[in-house]
């Protein structure tokens, strides 16, 4: 399973990259705004910097919602770096844009997926990734993990190449359950990834080993 970090924060991206487990980055307009990025040039420069820090696919989301504008914006984003994946919202014009980019060999990630039908449509249109939002479904008392399972079955039935990129991850348990179900990728805030490290018995065991190591000189 691939690990992407879901942030536009350069320090966190660098920390995850330095850990040696990072396969890519996802961003969205809210995450970019959180970093105080504003204006076209600043946005393009920020993505360029992310591509210089992290290896792997870097999802850059279009801000527009019409077909023509998404194409123009997506082409500008794709021109920044070969690792850029154009992130397109799950709307009717978005499906057309996914098909356009697929025909041009530009990688895409279809975002805001909340149903298996949406994932199927995006895969049919040639999306490289679909991003089902687990946490936001859980927030409204709908089992987000169930959606990942449904998409896995559908994509396996028809051998779609589209990868399931589980998004809106809120906890290490989300990551573990995605791995059990067979999501291809998780995109997560850094803290949920780092929380995978923790176990009280590891801390206790290490304290004992360190104490005993001193006795060994
Ligand atoms: C995915 O690509 C989105 O950027 C992200 O995972 C959304 O997460 P949130 O629901 O925590 O905002």
Boltz pocket constraint, residues with backbone or C-beta under 6 A from the ligand:
constraints:
  - pocket:
      binder: B
      contacts: [[A, 6], [A, 26], [A, 27], [A, 28], [A, 111], [A, 131], [A, 133], [A, 135], [A, 136], [A, 167], [A, 168], [A, 169], [A, 187]]
      max_distance: 6.0
